[in-house]
Amino acid sequence: MKLLAIKSNLKITLVISIFLVMSTIFAQQNISNDGEMSVLITHKDADLQWGPCPPFMPEGCSIAILHGDPSKRNLDIFFKVPANSDIPNHWHHSAERMILISGELHVTYEGENTQVMKAGSYAYGPPTKPHTAKCVNSGPCVLFIAFEEPLDAIPLVIKE
């Protein structure tokens, strides 16, 4: 009787082992990156294509698309403004995950104290939360921004 129980347990163990091995092989065969290539870019790359910012942004503002499509989810950009530029009150449909690459940026989210970003600082901006910023005189501010939703920036008009 014990021998029959041991054989039964061995069969169950063998079936489970085969299932796990086959699942792993199947999963590995179905992993696909659709031929997508890795990316390495710095804000000083000569090949970067800088385009204009929305018209309400300060003169000299520019954006470079690093990865993704501005009309689709999951977009990475560099956002650059000259020193001593004020970024007007605005909001985005998307959350923003940001790292300041160069310069010094003073950021104020509605209802919060102003925070100072220096090169290497990380900041998170919640979706739809209005904010302003100022790039101070330490040189142009270049900000890496990862958007979860398509790119937009909606200006807020302050009524007086």
DSSP file (Angstrom, degrees, kcal/mol; ACC not computed):
  #  RESIDUE AA STRUCTURE BP1 BP2  ACC     N-H-->O    O-->H-N    N-H-->O    O-->H-N    TCO  KAPPA ALPHA  PHI   PSI    X-CA   Y-CA   Z-CA
    1    1 A M     >        0   0    0      0, 0.0     4,-1.9     0, 0.0     5,-0.1   0.000 360.0 360.0 360.0 -41.6    0.0    0.0    0.0
    2    2 A K  H  >  +     0   0    0      1,-0.2     4,-2.4     2,-0.2     5,-0.2   0.883 360.0  53.9 -64.0 -37.6    2.9    2.4    0.9
    3    3 A L  H  > S+     0   0    0      1,-0.2     4,-2.4     2,-0.2    -1,-0.2   0.895 107.6  50.2 -64.2 -40.0    4.5    1.6   -2.5
    4    4 A L  H  > S+     0   0    0      2,-0.2     4,-2.0     1,-0.2    -1,-0.2   0.890 111.0  49.1 -64.2 -40.4    1.3    2.5   -4.3
    5    5 A A  H  X S+     0   0    0     -4,-1.9     4,-2.4     2,-0.2    -2,-0.2   0.885 111.1  49.8 -66.5 -40.2    1.1    5.8   -2.4
    6    6 A I  H  X S+     0   0    0     -4,-2.4     4,-2.4     2,-0.2    -2,-0.2   0.923 111.1  48.9 -65.2 -43.7    4.7    6.6   -3.2
    7    7 A K  H  X S+     0   0    0     -4,-2.4     4,-2.1     2,-0.2    -2,-0.2   0.886 111.5  50.4 -62.4 -39.1    4.2    5.9   -6.9
    8    8 A S  H  X S+     0   0    0     -4,-2.0     4,-2.2     2,-0.2    -2,-0.2   0.916 111.0  47.8 -65.3 -43.7    1.1    8.1   -6.9
    9    9 A N  H  X S+     0   0    0     -4,-2.4     4,-2.6     1,-0.2    -2,-0.2   0.885 110.4  52.5 -64.3 -38.8    3.0   11.0   -5.3
   10   10 A L  H  X S+     0   0    0     -4,-2.4     4,-2.7     2,-0.2    -2,-0.2   0.904 109.0  50.1 -63.6 -40.7    5.8   10.6   -7.8
   11   11 A K  H  X S+     0   0    0     -4,-2.1     4,-2.5     2,-0.2    -2,-0.2   0.919 111.9  47.4 -63.4 -43.5    3.3   10.8  -10.6
   12   12 A I  H  X S+     0   0    0     -4,-2.2     4,-2.4     2,-0.2    -2,-0.2   0.928 113.3  48.1 -64.0 -44.8    1.8   13.9   -9.2
   13   13 A T  H  X S+     0   0    0     -4,-2.6     4,-2.6     1,-0.2    -2,-0.2   0.907 112.2  49.9 -61.8 -42.4    5.2   15.5   -8.6
   14   14 A L  H  X S+     0   0    0     -4,-2.7     4,-2.6     2,-0.2    -2,-0.2   0.912 110.9  48.6 -63.4 -43.9    6.3   14.6  -12.2
   15   15 A V  H  X S+     0   0    0     -4,-2.5     4,-2.3     2,-0.2    -2,-0.2   0.917 113.0  47.5 -63.2 -44.0    3.1   16.1  -13.7
   16   16 A I  H  X S+     0   0    0     -4,-2.4     4,-2.6     2,-0.2    -2,-0.2   0.919 112.1  50.2 -63.8 -43.5    3.6   19.3  -11.7
   17   17 A S  H  X S+     0   0    0     -4,-2.6     4,-2.4     2,-0.2    -2,-0.2   0.920 111.5  47.6 -61.6 -45.3    7.2   19.5  -12.7
   18   18 A I  H  X S+     0   0    0     -4,-2.6     4,-2.7     1,-0.2     5,-0.2   0.906 111.6  51.6 -62.4 -41.6    6.4   19.0  -16.4
   19   19 A F  H  X S+     0   0    0     -4,-2.3     4,-2.5    -5,-0.2    -2,-0.2   0.926 110.8  47.4 -60.8 -45.6    3.7   21.6  -16.2
   20   20 A L  H  X S+     0   0    0     -4,-2.6     4,-2.2     2,-0.2    -2,-0.2   0.909 113.4  47.5 -64.2 -42.4    6.1   24.2  -14.6
   21   21 A V  H  X S+     0   0    0     -4,-2.4     4,-2.4     2,-0.2    -2,-0.2   0.931 114.2  46.6 -64.4 -45.3    8.8   23.5  -17.2
   22   22 A M  H  X S+     0   0    0     -4,-2.7     4,-2.7     1,-0.2    -2,-0.2   0.883 111.1  52.3 -65.5 -38.5    6.4   23.8  -20.1
   23   23 A S  H  X S+     0   0    0     -4,-2.5     4,-2.6    -5,-0.2    -1,-0.2   0.913 110.2  48.5 -62.8 -42.4    4.8   27.0  -18.6
   24   24 A T  H  X S+     0   0    0     -4,-2.2     4,-2.4     2,-0.2    -2,-0.2   0.926 113.0  46.8 -64.0 -45.6    8.3   28.6  -18.4
   25   25 A I  H  X S+     0   0    0     -4,-2.4     4,-2.0     2,-0.2    -2,-0.2   0.930 113.9  48.4 -61.8 -45.5    9.2   27.6  -21.9
   26   26 A F  H  X S+     0   0    0     -4,-2.7     4,-1.2     1,-0.2    -2,-0.2   0.910 111.7  49.4 -61.7 -43.2    5.9   28.9  -23.2
   27   27 A A  H  < S+     0   0    0     -4,-2.6     4,-0.5     1,-0.2     3,-0.3   0.909 110.3  50.5 -64.2 -42.4    6.2   32.1  -21.3
   28   28 A Q  H >< S+     0   0    0     -4,-2.4     3,-0.8     1,-0.2    -1,-0.2   0.863 108.9  51.8 -64.7 -35.8    9.7   32.7  -22.6
   29   29 A Q  H 3< S+     0   0    0     -4,-2.0    -1,-0.2     1,-0.2    -2,-0.2   0.766 109.4  50.8 -71.3 -24.8    8.6   32.1  -26.2
   30   30 A N  T 3< S+     0   0    0     -4,-1.2     2,-0.5    -3,-0.3    -1,-0.2   0.424  80.9 107.3 -96.0   0.9    5.8   34.6  -25.9
   31   31 A I    <   +     0   0    0     -3,-0.8     2,-0.4    -4,-0.5    -3,-0.0  -0.699  48.9 171.6 -79.2 124.2    7.9   37.5  -24.5
   32   32 A S        -     0   0    0     -2,-0.5    -2,-0.0     1,-0.1    -3,-0.0  -0.995  36.1-174.2-138.6 139.8    8.2   40.0  -27.3
   33   33 A N    >   -     0   0    0     -2,-0.4     3,-2.3     3,-0.0    -1,-0.1   0.245  46.4-124.6-111.2  10.1    9.6   43.5  -27.5
   34   34 A D  T 3   -     0   0    0      1,-0.3    -2,-0.0     2,-0.0     0, 0.0   0.799  67.0 -62.0  53.2  33.0    8.4   44.0  -31.1
   35   35 A G  T 3  S+     0   0    0      1,-0.2    -1,-0.3     0, 0.0     2,-0.1   0.617  87.7 164.9  73.3  12.3   12.0   44.8  -32.2
   36   36 A E    <   -     0   0    0     -3,-2.3     2,-0.3     1,-0.1    -1,-0.2  -0.389  26.8-140.8 -66.3 138.0   12.1   47.9  -30.0
   37   37 A M        -     0   0    0      1,-0.1    -1,-0.1    -2,-0.1     2,-0.0  -0.664  16.3-107.8 -99.0 153.9   15.6   49.3  -29.4
   38   38 A S        -     0   0    0     -2,-0.3     2,-0.4     1,-0.0    -1,-0.1  -0.292  33.2-140.7 -71.4 165.8   17.0   50.7  -26.2
   39   39 A V        +     0   0    0      2,-0.0     2,-0.4    -2,-0.0    28,-0.0  -0.992  21.4 178.0-135.0 138.0   17.6   54.5  -26.0
   40   40 A L        +     0   0    0     -2,-0.4     2,-0.3     2,-0.0    -2,-0.0  -0.934  19.8 158.0-139.3 116.5   20.4   56.6  -24.4
   41   41 A I        -     0   0    0     -2,-0.4     2,-0.3     4,-0.0    -2,-0.0  -0.990  23.1-158.9-139.8 142.4   20.1   60.3  -24.8
   42   42 A T    >   -     0   0    0     -2,-0.3     3,-1.6     1,-0.0     6,-0.1  -0.832  35.1-112.7-114.5 163.0   21.5   63.3  -23.0
   43   43 A H  T 3  S+     0   0    0     -2,-0.3    -1,-0.0     1,-0.3    35,-0.0   0.586 116.7  55.4 -70.1  -8.1   20.1   66.9  -23.0
   44   44 A K  T 3  S+     0   0    0      3,-0.0    -1,-0.3     0, 0.0     2,-0.1   0.393  74.4 131.2-103.6   1.5   23.2   68.0  -24.9
   45   45 A D    X   -     0   0    0     -3,-1.6     3,-1.2     1,-0.2    -4,-0.0  -0.331  54.6-143.8 -59.0 130.5   23.0   65.5  -27.8
   46   46 A A  T 3  S+     0   0    0      1,-0.2    -1,-0.2    -2,-0.1    -3,-0.0   0.762  97.6  61.1 -66.0 -25.2   23.3   67.3  -31.1
   47   47 A D  T 3  S+     0   0    0      2,-0.1    -1,-0.2     0, 0.0    -2,-0.1   0.562  75.6 116.5 -81.2  -8.3   20.7   64.9  -32.7
   48   48 A L    <   -     0   0    0     -3,-1.2     2,-0.8    -6,-0.1    18,-0.1  -0.366  60.4-142.5 -62.1 136.6   17.9   66.0  -30.3
   49   49 A Q        -     0   0    0     16,-0.3    16,-0.5    -2,-0.1     2,-0.5  -0.878  15.8-161.4-105.0 104.7   15.1   67.7  -32.2
   50   50 A W  E     -A   64   0A   0     -2,-0.8    14,-0.2    14,-0.2    12,-0.0  -0.726  11.2-175.3 -88.2 128.7   13.8   70.5  -30.0
   51   51 A G  E     -A   63   0A   0     12,-3.5    12,-2.6    -2,-0.5     2,-0.0  -0.675  31.0 -77.3-117.0 174.3   10.3   71.7  -30.9
   52   52 A P  E     -A   62   0A   0      0, 0.0    10,-0.2     0, 0.0    -1,-0.1  -0.286  36.3-131.1 -73.5 155.4    8.2   74.6  -29.6
   53   53 A C        -     0   0    0      8,-0.8     7,-0.1     1,-0.2    10,-0.0  -0.448  48.9 -68.1 -88.4 170.4    6.2   74.7  -26.4
   54   54 A P    >   -     0   0    0      0, 0.0     3,-2.0     0, 0.0    -1,-0.2  -0.286  55.2-106.7 -56.7 151.5    2.6   75.7  -26.2
   55   55 A P  T 3  S+     0   0    0      0, 0.0    -2,-0.1     0, 0.0     4,-0.0   0.725 116.0  61.4 -58.2 -25.2    2.1   79.4  -26.9
   56   56 A F  T 3  S+     0   0    0      2,-0.0     3,-0.1    32,-0.0     0, 0.0   0.625  86.7  93.7 -78.8 -10.6    1.4   80.4  -23.3
   57   57 A M  S <  S-     0   0    0     -3,-2.0    30,-0.1     1,-0.1     3,-0.1  -0.354  92.0 -80.4 -77.3 162.7    4.9   79.1  -22.2
   58   58 A P    >   -     0   0    0      0, 0.0     3,-1.8     0, 0.0    -5,-0.2  -0.199  53.8 -89.8 -65.1 154.2    7.8   81.6  -22.0
   59   59 A E  T 3  S+     0   0    0      1,-0.3     3,-0.1    -3,-0.1    -3,-0.0  -0.362 115.3  31.3 -60.9 139.4    9.8   82.6  -25.1
   60   60 A G  T 3  S+     0   0    0      1,-0.3    -1,-0.3    21,-0.1     2,-0.2   0.368  85.2 139.4  90.7  -4.6   12.7   80.2  -25.7
   61   61 A C    <   +     0   0    0     -3,-1.8    -8,-0.8    20,-0.1    -1,-0.3  -0.486  26.7 174.5 -70.8 140.5   10.8   77.3  -24.2
   62   62 A S  E     -AB  52  80A   0     18,-2.5    18,-3.1   -10,-0.2     2,-0.4  -0.987  21.4-150.0-148.7 159.3   11.3   74.0  -26.1
   63   63 A I  E     -AB  51  79A   0    -12,-2.6   -12,-3.5    -2,-0.3     2,-0.5  -0.984   3.6-163.6-130.6 137.9   10.5   70.3  -25.9
   64   64 A A  E     -AB  50  78A   0     14,-2.3    14,-2.3    -2,-0.4     2,-0.5  -0.992  20.4-134.0-121.2 126.5   12.4   67.3  -27.2
   65   65 A I  E     + B   0  77A   0    -16,-0.5   -16,-0.3    -2,-0.5    12,-0.2  -0.674  25.8 175.8 -78.2 123.7   10.6   63.9  -27.5
   66   66 A L  E     -     0   0A   0     10,-2.6     2,-0.3    -2,-0.5    11,-0.2   0.819  65.9  -5.6 -96.1 -40.3   12.8   61.2  -26.0
   67   67 A H  E    S+ B   0  76A   0      9,-1.6     9,-2.6   -28,-0.0    -1,-0.3  -0.942 105.5  17.1-159.8 132.1   10.5   58.2  -26.3
   68   68 A G  S    S-     0   0    0     -2,-0.3     7,-0.1     7,-0.2     6,-0.1  -0.483  82.5 -66.5 104.8-173.3    6.9   57.6  -27.3
   69   69 A D    >   -     0   0    0      4,-0.4     3,-2.5     5,-0.2    82,-0.2  -0.982  32.0-136.3-122.1 126.3    4.2   59.6  -29.1
   70   70 A P  T 3  S+     0   0    0      0, 0.0    81,-2.2     0, 0.0     5,-0.1   0.723 105.7  54.8 -58.1 -21.2    2.8   62.8  -27.6
   71   71 A S  T 3  S+     0   0    0     79,-0.2     2,-0.2     2,-0.1    -3,-0.0   0.427 107.2  60.5 -91.1   1.7   -0.7   61.8  -28.6
   72   72 A K  S <  S-     0   0    0     -3,-2.5    79,-0.3    77,-0.1     3,-0.0  -0.757  92.3 -83.4-124.7 170.6   -0.4   58.4  -26.7
   73   73 A R  S    S+     0   0    0     -2,-0.2    -4,-0.4     1,-0.1    76,-0.3  -0.256  97.8  34.3 -68.0 157.6    0.2   57.2  -23.1
   74   74 A N  S    S+     0   0    0     74,-1.1     2,-0.4    73,-0.2    74,-0.2   0.991  72.2 168.2  61.9  74.4    3.7   56.8  -21.6
   75   75 A L  E     - C   0 147A   0     72,-2.0    72,-3.2    74,-0.3     2,-0.4  -0.933  21.7-158.0-119.2 138.9    5.7   59.6  -23.1
   76   76 A D  E     +BC  67 146A   0     -9,-2.6   -10,-2.6    -2,-0.4    -9,-1.6  -0.968  21.9 165.9-117.3 133.8    9.2   60.9  -22.1
   77   77 A I  E     -BC  65 145A   0     68,-2.5    68,-2.6    -2,-0.4     2,-0.4  -0.928  36.6-128.7-138.2 162.1   10.4   64.4  -22.9
   78   78 A F  E     -BC  64 144A   0    -14,-2.3   -14,-2.3    -2,-0.3     2,-0.5  -0.959  25.8-162.5-103.2 135.6   13.0   67.0  -22.1
   79   79 A F  E     -BC  63 143A   0     64,-2.5    64,-2.9    -2,-0.4     2,-0.4  -0.986   9.8-171.6-119.2 123.4   11.4   70.4  -21.3
   80   80 A K  E     +BC  62 142A   0    -18,-3.1   -18,-2.5    -2,-0.5    62,-0.2  -0.964  11.2 172.6-126.0 132.1   13.8   73.3  -21.5
   81   81 A V  E     - C   0 141A   0     60,-2.1    60,-2.6    -2,-0.4   -20,-0.1  -0.984  34.8-107.7-131.8 146.7   13.3   77.0  -20.5
   82   82 A P    >   -     0   0    0      0, 0.0     3,-0.9     0, 0.0    53,-0.2  -0.229  48.3 -82.4 -66.7 160.3   15.8   79.8  -20.4
   83   83 A A  T 3  S+     0   0    0      1,-0.2    54,-0.2    54,-0.1    53,-0.2  -0.265 115.9  25.7 -57.5 149.2   17.1   81.2  -17.1
   84   84 A N  T 3  S+     0   0    0     51,-1.6     2,-0.4     1,-0.2    -1,-0.2   0.750  90.6 143.8  64.3  27.7   14.9   83.8  -15.4
   85   85 A S  E <   -F  135   0B   0     -3,-0.9    50,-2.6    50,-0.8     2,-0.5  -0.801  42.6-145.1 -99.1 138.8   11.8   82.3  -17.1
   86   86 A D  E     -F  134   0B   0     -2,-0.4    48,-0.2    48,-0.2    -3,-0.0  -0.892   6.9-149.7 -99.8 128.5    8.4   82.1  -15.4
   87   87 A I  E     -F  133   0B   0     46,-3.5    46,-1.8    -2,-0.5     3,-0.1  -0.882  26.9-126.9 -97.1 115.9    6.2   79.1  -16.3
   88   88 A P  E     -     0   0B   0      0, 0.0    43,-0.1     0, 0.0     2,-0.1  -0.060  34.7 -77.0 -64.2 163.0    2.6   80.3  -16.0
   89   89 A N  E    S+     0   0B   0     67,-0.2    67,-2.6    43,-0.1     2,-0.3  -0.384  72.8 138.5 -59.9 126.9    0.0   78.5  -14.0
   90   90 A H  E     -FG 131 155B   0     41,-1.9    41,-2.3    65,-0.3     2,-0.3  -0.939  34.4-146.4-159.1 175.4   -1.2   75.4  -15.8
   91   91 A W  E     - G   0 154B   0     63,-1.6    63,-3.1    -2,-0.3     2,-0.3  -0.945   7.7-140.3-147.9 167.9   -2.2   71.8  -15.3
   92   92 A H        -     0   0    0     -2,-0.3    36,-3.4    34,-0.3    37,-0.2  -0.945  19.8-133.1-129.9 149.6   -1.9   68.4  -17.1
   93   93 A H  S    S+     0   0    0     -2,-0.3     2,-0.2    57,-0.2    -1,-0.1   0.783  93.0  65.8 -67.3 -26.4   -4.4   65.5  -17.4
   94   94 A S  S    S-     0   0    0     56,-0.2    34,-0.3    58,-0.2    -2,-0.2  -0.597  89.3-112.3 -97.1 153.8   -1.4   63.2  -16.6
   95   95 A A        -     0   0    0     -2,-0.2    53,-1.0    32,-0.2     2,-0.4  -0.487  36.1-138.4 -68.1 155.5    0.7   62.8  -13.6
   96   96 A E  E     -ED 125 147A   0     29,-2.6    29,-2.7    51,-0.2     2,-0.5  -0.981  15.5-165.7-122.9 134.0    4.3   64.0  -14.1
   97   97 A R  E     -ED 124 146A   0     49,-1.7    49,-2.6    -2,-0.4     2,-0.3  -0.984  26.8-177.2-115.0 119.5    7.4   62.3  -12.9
   98   98 A M  E     -ED 123 145A   0     25,-3.2    25,-2.5    -2,-0.5     2,-0.4  -0.887  26.9-173.9-128.5 147.1   10.3   64.7  -13.3
   99   99 A I  E     -ED 122 144A   0     45,-2.0    45,-3.1    -2,-0.3     2,-0.5  -0.983  28.1-131.3-134.1 126.0   14.0   64.9  -12.8
  100  100 A L  E     - D   0 143A   0     21,-2.1    20,-3.7    -2,-0.4    43,-0.2  -0.658  22.5-177.1 -78.3 123.9   15.8   68.3  -13.2
  101  101 A I  E     -     0   0A   0     41,-3.2     2,-0.3    -2,-0.5    42,-0.2   0.863  65.1  -1.2 -89.0 -42.3   18.8   67.8  -15.4
  102  102 A S  E    S+ D   0 142A   0     40,-1.4    40,-1.5    17,-0.1    -1,-0.3  -0.981 103.9  23.5-148.4 158.9   20.2   71.3  -15.3
  103  103 A G  S    S-     0   0    0     -2,-0.3    16,-0.7    35,-0.3     2,-0.4  -0.360  82.7 -76.4  87.3-168.2   19.5   74.7  -13.7
  104  104 A E  E     -H  118   0B   0     35,-0.4    32,-2.2    32,-0.3     2,-0.5  -0.990  42.4-167.8-136.0 126.7   17.4   75.5  -10.6
  105  105 A L  E     -HI 117 135B   0     12,-2.3    12,-3.5    -2,-0.4     2,-0.6  -0.961  11.8-154.9-122.9 126.9   13.7   75.4  -10.8
  106  106 A H  E     -HI 116 134B   0     28,-2.8    28,-1.9    -2,-0.5     2,-0.4  -0.902  21.3-169.6-100.9 118.1   11.3   76.8   -8.1
  107  107 A V  E     -HI 115 133B   0      8,-3.0     8,-3.1    -2,-0.6     2,-0.5  -0.905  10.8-171.1-116.3 134.2    8.0   74.9   -8.4
  108  108 A T  E     - I   0 132B   0     24,-2.5    24,-2.2    -2,-0.4     2,-0.3  -0.962   4.8-163.5-128.2 115.2    4.7   75.8   -6.6
  109  109 A Y  E >   - I   0 131B   0     -2,-0.5     3,-2.5     4,-0.4    22,-0.2  -0.752  43.8 -84.7 -92.5 143.9    1.7   73.5   -6.7
  110  110 A E  T 3  S+     0   0    0     20,-2.8    -1,-0.1    -2,-0.3     3,-0.1  -0.183 115.8  10.2 -49.9 127.9   -1.7   74.9   -5.8
  111  111 A G  T 3  S+     0   0    0      1,-0.3     2,-0.3    -3,-0.0    -1,-0.3   0.531 113.9  96.6  79.8   6.6   -2.1   74.9   -2.0
  112  112 A E  S <  S-     0   0    0     -3,-2.5    -1,-0.3     3,-0.0     2,-0.1  -0.846  78.0-100.8-125.6 161.5    1.5   73.9   -1.3
  113  113 A N        -     0   0    0     -2,-0.3    -4,-0.4     1,-0.1     2,-0.1  -0.439  50.5 -90.8 -73.9 154.1    4.8   75.8   -0.5
  114  114 A T        -     0   0    0     -6,-0.2     2,-0.4    -2,-0.1    -6,-0.2  -0.433  43.2-155.2 -64.4 137.8    7.3   76.5   -3.2
  115  115 A Q  E     -H  107   0B   0     -8,-3.1    -8,-3.0    -2,-0.1     2,-0.6  -0.934   8.1-134.2-118.5 143.0    9.8   73.7   -3.6
  116  116 A V  E     -H  106   0B   0     -2,-0.4     2,-0.5   -10,-0.2   -10,-0.2  -0.852  15.3-162.1-101.8 122.3   13.3   74.2   -5.0
  117  117 A M  E     -H  105   0B   0    -12,-3.5   -12,-2.3    -2,-0.6     2,-0.3  -0.888   9.2-175.9-100.9 130.2   14.6   71.6   -7.6
  118  118 A K  E >   -H  104   0B   0     -2,-0.5     3,-2.9   -14,-0.2   -18,-0.3  -0.809  48.8 -62.0-116.2 163.7   18.3   71.4   -8.2
  119  119 A A  T 3  S+     0   0    0    -16,-0.7   -18,-0.2    -2,-0.3    -1,-0.1  -0.164 128.8  23.8 -48.4 128.3   20.0   69.2  -10.8
  120  120 A G  T 3  S+     0   0    0    -20,-3.7    -1,-0.3     1,-0.3     2,-0.1   0.260  90.7 135.9  96.6 -10.5   19.3   65.6   -9.9
  121  121 A S    <   -     0   0    0     -3,-2.9   -21,-2.1   -21,-0.2     2,-0.4  -0.449  43.3-147.0 -72.5 142.3   16.1   66.4   -7.9
  122  122 A Y  E     +E   99   0A   0    -23,-0.2     2,-0.3    -2,-0.1   -23,-0.2  -0.873  18.7 179.0-105.5 141.7   13.1   64.2   -8.5
  123  123 A A  E     -E   98   0A   0    -25,-2.5   -25,-3.2    -2,-0.4     2,-0.4  -0.995  17.0-152.5-141.5 149.3    9.5   65.6   -8.3
  124  124 A Y  E     -E   97   0A   0     -2,-0.3   -27,-0.2   -27,-0.2    -2,-0.0  -0.983   8.6-165.1-119.8 131.5    6.1   64.1   -8.8
  125  125 A G  E     -E   96   0A   0    -29,-2.7   -29,-2.6    -2,-0.4     3,-0.1  -0.973  19.6-130.3-117.5 121.6    3.2   66.2   -9.9
  126  126 A P    >   -     0   0    0      0, 0.0     3,-1.4     0, 0.0   -34,-0.3  -0.293  36.2 -90.7 -66.4 151.4   -0.4   64.8   -9.5
  127  127 A P  T 3  S+     0   0    0      0, 0.0   -34,-0.2     0, 0.0   -32,-0.2  -0.320 106.5   8.2 -61.4 146.0   -2.7   64.9  -12.5
  128  128 A T  T 3  S+     0   0    0    -36,-3.4   -35,-0.1   -34,-0.3   -33,-0.1   0.458  90.4 133.9  64.4   7.0   -4.9   68.0  -12.8
  129  129 A K    <   -     0   0    0     -3,-1.4    -1,-0.2   -37,-0.2   -37,-0.2  -0.774  56.2-127.0 -90.1 116.6   -3.1   69.9  -10.0
  130  130 A P        +     0   0    0      0, 0.0   -20,-2.8     0, 0.0     2,-0.3  -0.247  37.7 167.6 -61.4 145.9   -2.3   73.5  -11.1
  131  131 A H  E     -FI  90 109B   0    -41,-2.3   -41,-1.9   -22,-0.2     2,-0.3  -0.993  23.3-157.8-157.0 157.4    1.3   74.6  -10.7
  132  132 A T  E     - I   0 108B   0    -24,-2.2   -24,-2.5    -2,-0.3     2,-0.3  -0.833  13.4-169.7-127.1 167.5    3.7   77.4  -11.7
  133  133 A A  E     -FI  87 107B   0    -46,-1.8   -46,-3.5    -2,-0.3     2,-0.4  -0.988  12.8-152.5-155.0 161.2    7.5   77.4  -11.8
  134  134 A K  E     -FI  86 106B   0    -28,-1.9   -28,-2.8    -2,-0.3     2,-0.7  -0.978  11.4-147.2-139.7 126.2   10.4   79.7  -12.2
  135  135 A C  E     -FI  85 105B   0    -50,-2.6   -51,-1.6    -2,-0.4   -50,-0.8  -0.834  29.2-146.4 -88.0 115.3   13.8   78.9  -13.7
  136  136 A V        -     0   0    0    -32,-2.2     3,-0.4    -2,-0.7     2,-0.4  -0.131  31.2 -82.2 -80.9-179.1   16.2   81.0  -11.8
  137  137 A N  S    S+     0   0    0      1,-0.2    -1,-0.1   -54,-0.2   -54,-0.1   0.146  98.2 101.1 -77.2  21.9   19.4   82.6  -13.1
  138  138 A S  S    S-     0   0    0     -2,-0.4   -35,-0.3     1,-0.3    -1,-0.2   0.244 100.4 -79.5 -88.2  16.2   21.7   79.5  -12.8
  139  139 A G  S    S-     0   0    0     -3,-0.4   -35,-0.4   -35,-0.1    -1,-0.3  -0.513  77.5 -27.0 113.0 177.0   21.3   78.8  -16.5
  140  140 A P        -     0   0    0      0, 0.0     2,-0.6     0, 0.0    -4,-0.1  -0.292  61.8-127.7 -63.0 148.3   18.6   77.1  -18.6
  141  141 A C  E     -C   81   0A   0    -60,-2.6   -60,-2.1   -38,-0.1     2,-0.5  -0.872  22.9-171.6 -97.7 125.1   16.5   74.6  -16.8
  142  142 A V  E     -CD  80 102A   0    -40,-1.5   -41,-3.2    -2,-0.6   -40,-1.4  -0.982   7.1-172.3-117.6 123.1   16.2   71.2  -18.5
  143  143 A L  E     -CD  79 100A   0    -64,-2.9   -64,-2.5    -2,-0.5     2,-0.5  -0.959  18.7-143.9-120.2 126.0   13.6   68.9  -17.0
  144  144 A F  E     -CD  78  99A   0    -45,-3.1   -45,-2.0    -2,-0.5     2,-0.4  -0.781  26.6-173.1 -81.8 129.7   13.1   65.3  -17.8
  145  145 A I  E     -CD  77  98A   0    -68,-2.6   -68,-2.5    -2,-0.5     2,-0.6  -0.993  16.9-161.3-130.0 130.3    9.3   64.5  -17.6
  146  146 A A  E     -CD  76  97A   0    -49,-2.6   -49,-1.7    -2,-0.4     2,-0.4  -0.950  14.2-161.9-106.5 118.8    7.6   61.2  -17.9
  147  147 A F  E     -CD  75  96A   0    -72,-3.2   -72,-2.0    -2,-0.6   -73,-0.2  -0.838  14.9-162.6-100.6 137.0    3.9   61.5  -18.7
  148  148 A E  S    S+     0   0    0    -53,-1.0   -74,-1.1    -2,-0.4    -1,-0.1   0.820  80.5  39.4 -82.4 -34.9    1.5   58.7  -18.1
  149  149 A E  S    S-     0   0    0    -54,-0.3   -74,-0.3   -76,-0.3   -77,-0.1  -0.579 111.6 -63.3-107.7 170.8   -1.2   60.1  -20.4
  150  150 A P        -     0   0    0      0, 0.0   -56,-0.2     0, 0.0   -57,-0.2  -0.174  69.0 -88.3 -54.0 150.9   -0.9   62.0  -23.7
  151  151 A L        +     0   0    0    -81,-2.2     2,-0.3   -79,-0.3   -59,-0.0  -0.408  64.0 142.2 -67.8 128.6    1.0   65.2  -23.6
  152  152 A D        -     0   0    0     -2,-0.2     2,-0.3    -3,-0.1   -58,-0.2  -0.971  30.4-164.1-156.1 161.1   -1.0   68.3  -22.8
  153  153 A A        -     0   0    0     -2,-0.3   -61,-0.2   -61,-0.1    -2,-0.0  -0.869  11.4-162.3-150.0 114.0   -0.6   71.6  -20.8
  154  154 A I  E     -G   91   0B   0    -63,-3.1   -63,-1.6    -2,-0.3     2,-0.1  -0.876  15.3-138.1-105.2 115.5   -3.8   73.6  -20.0
  155  155 A P  E     -G   90   0B   0      0, 0.0     2,-0.5     0, 0.0   -65,-0.3  -0.406  10.2-137.7 -71.2 147.3   -3.2   77.2  -19.0
  156  156 A L        -     0   0    0    -67,-2.6     2,-0.6    -2,-0.1   -67,-0.2  -0.922  10.7-147.9-104.4 125.8   -5.2   78.7  -16.1
  157  157 A V        -     0   0    0     -2,-0.5     2,-0.7     2,-0.0   -67,-0.0  -0.827  10.8-142.6 -93.5 122.3   -6.5   82.1  -16.7
  158  158 A I        -     0   0    0     -2,-0.6     2,-0.4   -69,-0.0    -2,-0.0  -0.760  13.6-145.2 -87.8 119.8   -6.6   84.1  -13.4
  159  159 A K              0   0    0     -2,-0.7    -1,-0.0     1,-0.1    -2,-0.0  -0.705 360.0 360.0 -86.9 131.2   -9.7   86.3  -13.4
  160  160 A E              0   0    0     -2,-0.4    -1,-0.1     0, 0.0    -2,-0.0   0.396 360.0 360.0-111.1 360.0   -9.2   89.6  -11.7
